Amino acid sequence: MDARHNQPRIGHIVMGRGRDAADVPISTAFGVAKLVRFDVVTDELPQPRTS
């Protein structure tokens, strides 16, 4: 499911694509897992030059 309906939106970054949440999990663990911290770091790439 794509909540953006394949339309680009300013301020949103696609972090993963798949058929469902099992294709692109944030983490995989068996048993109890407590998320203590979750950081996302992004960098803007320079625009390619057009001739």
C-alpha positions as CSV (number, residue, x, y, z in Angstrom):
1,M,0.0,0.0,0.0
2,D,1.3,3.4,-0.9
3,A,-0.3,6.2,1.1
4,R,1.1,8.7,-1.3
5,H,-0.6,7.0,-4.3
6,N,2.7,7.2,-6.2
7,Q,2.6,11.0,-6.1
8,P,5.8,12.9,-4.9
9,R,5.3,14.9,-1.8
10,I,7.6,17.5,-0.3
11,G,8.7,16.5,3.2
12,H,8.2,12.8,3.0
13,I,10.9,10.3,2.4
14,V,10.3,6.7,1.2
15,M,12.4,4.5,3.5
16,G,11.3,1.1,2.1
17,R,9.0,-0.5,-0.4
18,G,7.4,-3.9,-0.4
19,R,4.3,-5.9,-0.6
20,D,3.6,-5.5,3.2
21,A,5.3,-4.7,6.5
22,A,7.1,-8.0,6.5
23,D,9.0,-7.1,3.3
24,V,10.5,-3.9,4.9
25,P,10.5,-4.2,8.7
26,I,12.1,-1.6,10.9
27,S,13.8,-4.5,12.8
28,T,13.5,-8.2,13.2
29,A,13.7,-9.9,16.5
30,F,12.3,-13.0,18.2
31,G,11.0,-12.7,21.7
32,V,10.6,-9.5,23.7
33,A,12.3,-6.4,22.1
34,K,12.1,-3.0,23.6
35,L,12.8,-0.1,21.3
36,V,14.8,2.4,23.3
37,R,15.9,4.7,20.5
38,F,15.2,5.2,16.8
39,D,17.1,7.8,14.8
40,V,16.7,8.6,11.1
41,V,19.4,10.7,9.4
42,T,18.9,12.1,5.9
43,D,21.1,14.1,3.6
44,E,19.9,15.9,0.5
45,L,21.7,14.8,-2.7
46,P,22.8,17.4,-5.2
47,Q,20.6,17.7,-8.3
48,P,22.2,16.1,-11.4
49,R,23.3,18.6,-14.0
50,T,21.4,18.7,-17.3
51,S,23.1,19.6,-20.5
